[in-house]
Amino acid sequence: MADIEAILQNLLASYDFADKTLVAIGAGGGQFAGYGSPARRVIAIDSDAAAIARLAGRVAELGLTEKFELIAGDFFTEQHRGDVVLFEFCLHEMPDPEKAIARAREMAPDVVIIDHYPGSPWAFQVVEEDKVARCWEAIRRRRPRMVKSFEALQRFARYEDLLAKVSTQGEVAVERAQPFADARDITIRASYAVVLL
């Protein structure tokens, strides 16, 4: 498991969400929902209804329910606007990152992206290196105002834990996990960055 709190603190130190209306894309699950603390309001959009349900639980745990509006839907069709759009480790998953960034620019003057960084060993482990490269091509074409890169660690007590995490990514991810078959206390670097467009 990655150090979620450190990742959240790096995000909050990189961009000031204070008193802003934040449109959070890919917000489901709630791992990083603490970014809502300084915000005035958060419009959280995720295409996965089950992830939005998990986010609702996390937001309640944090005492932020009044700040969050939760939407299970496609952000391309949502008409919400804010001060900033945040892509939360999801831009690399979008079929067309260029189009996604263009849509975000219609929704807010600032666009913040937190996502895997090219060359990340974790992105390789989960067979997302091509998606990450395509995502960063789109980011670089937009000439970001800020890019801050960071390192986190994905930690697994046993090989079976790693396998459970990566198996949903398919056969190649399972094959890439094989070198850890006899290992314990597994750590894999996860490079990521916070970008401001």
Secondary structure, 3 states (H helix, E strand, C coil): CCCHHHHHHHHHHHCCCCCCEEEEECCCCCCCHHHHCCCCEEEEEECCHHHHHHHHHHHHHHCCCCCEEEEECCCCCCCCCCCEEEEECCHHHCCCHHHHHHHHHHHCCEEEEEEECCCCHHHHHCCCHHHHHHHHHHHHHCCCCEEEEEEEEEEEEEHHHHHHHHHHHCHHHHHHHHHHCCCEEEEEEEEEEEEEC
